[in-house]
Amino acid sequence: MTIRKHVKLGLSALALSMSLNAAAAEDPIKVGILHSLSGTMAISETVLKDTVEMLIAKQNAEGGVLGRELEAVVVDPASNWPLFAEKARELLAQEKVDVIFGNWTSVSRKSVLPVVEELNGLLFYPVQYEGEESSENVFYTGAAPNQQAIPAVDYLMNNIGVERWVLAGTDYVYPRTTNKILETYLMDQGVAKEDIMINYTPFGHSDWQNIVSDIKRFGSAGKKTAVVSTINGDANVPFYRELGNQGISASDIPVVAFSVGEQELSGIDTGPLVGHLAAWNYFMSVDSDANYDFIDQWIEHTGNEEAVTNDPMEAHYIGFNMYIEAVKKAGTTDVDAVKDAIIGVSVPNLTGGYATMMPNHHITKPVLIGEIQDNGQFSVVWETPSTVAGDAWSDFLPGSRDLIADWRKPMFCGSFNTATGKCGASAGEMAAEEAE
């Protein structure tokens, strides 16, 4: 072959490579949105879909990332837990999304886990949860129990003097595991077993008369009583309504909720609920420039002057911006490169500080206790002096207290047992075992 032919072939290969690179640069970054737009969880999840779409539009207005626009790919898993797994597979295998933002309930997340691990996807999960998990493929931007449940119980015990405890939750993995942690924690603090009442109800539960009567009776034993609520979805509306119907005020038996925020309160008369509490890591009423800017963007996006913001929306705000920064840092949307790049990334939160992605794929967050006001907003009555790093594994469960997660090499493990020096099963394998 002549030198001229070698040069010609070399130039052709270079041109083809440049053409492919240019085409890749022009392809949009596909962002999967996996939130229920129908069914019992739509009351909470629909606004999270809208939030991600707003963040995508804002990023595109700023020029996208790496010279590429972002494109939303929306599916509706319809509050159907097995359907979440099917829709996640559709997003990753058919739509070829680069990242997924989604889920609310832990049962839906555990349904999706084996899929994102099998197909090496990226999932940003924005809701408080029970912990006991750390996946290579999931970034947990909501609160772990040490960033919500434990501080809330400490507040009730130390600031309000609560001695009797009602742990009321929806019947699935998040409330059951969280309440197992809380029961152990309370008993470690000297609370007698007979001073703890535990109750579970199905998703969408609507007849609360007998249960609220039981709570009222339990709280009449002469000891200060509180309800710690892990009730999820639209069941909260009739629960709070029945509290009002039976005349249970916050001064009688305060309720601290982990899954009730501004969005859920926007559908009910909050007058009888004034003084009840919620524990989150963000409230719409927070006084910060970043929060005011976010609220303005949200109102403009929705076209609704009465639109409210809430904690899981802030978690998506943090997670989305962390993803963008990790893609910039990696110089690519390649999943493995992004996973490596995102650990240690810090971005602003909406409370005036910063959130950092830790090696266990959980983030740092402030903890806030808010009191319900008659306008459906929360007044912050207590907060941690600084941010708290999320624990993947609880110190209050026997099988977990020796476990840590660190996705940096050489450990690269989500369940490393410090007692045995060995790495356990993956989060997806654990989820599959629980499902069986």
WOWOZI-V613911 format. One line per field, one symbol per residue. phi: phi as a letter, one per 20 degrees, with the letter a starting at -180 (. if undefined). psi: psi as a letter, one per 40 degrees, with the letter a starting at -180 (. if undefined). Layout:
phi->???
psi->???
This chain:
phi->.fgffgfffffffffffffffffffeffeedfcdcfdbnfefgdegffgffffffffffffeomblmcfdcecdccflldfffgfffffffeeeelfebcdamcfffffffegfffffeleccdddcgbemmabdgdcdeeeeegfdbfffffgfffeedmfcdcdddbfebffffffffffffffffenffgfecdcbccfgmgcedgfffffffffedendgccddddfdmfffffffffgfgemeeffecfddddcdcgffffecfegfdgnfcbdbdbcgfgebfffffffgfffffemcfefddbffffffgfffffffffffffmaeggfffgffffnfdcfeeeoccdceefemddebfdcdddfdfendddfdabffbfdffefcffddgfdfeeccbeefeflbebeeffemceeffffffffffff
psi->hiddddddddddddddddddddddddhihhhhhgiheiadeddddddddddddddddddddeeahfeiiihhhhiheffhddddddddddddddefidihhaicidddddddddddddefihhhheiiaeafihideihgeahideecdddddddddddefhdihhhhiigaddddddddddddddddeehideehhhhiiiiehdgeddddddddddeeeeihiihhhfhiaedddddddddddefhiddcgihhieehadddeeeihedeehdiiihaeiidehgiddddddddddddddeheeiiiaddddddddddddddddddddeiehddddddddhehhiiaeeeaihhhideeiihiihhhihhieeeihhheiiidiihhhhdhieehdedeeiihheiiedgieghhedefihaiiddddddddd.
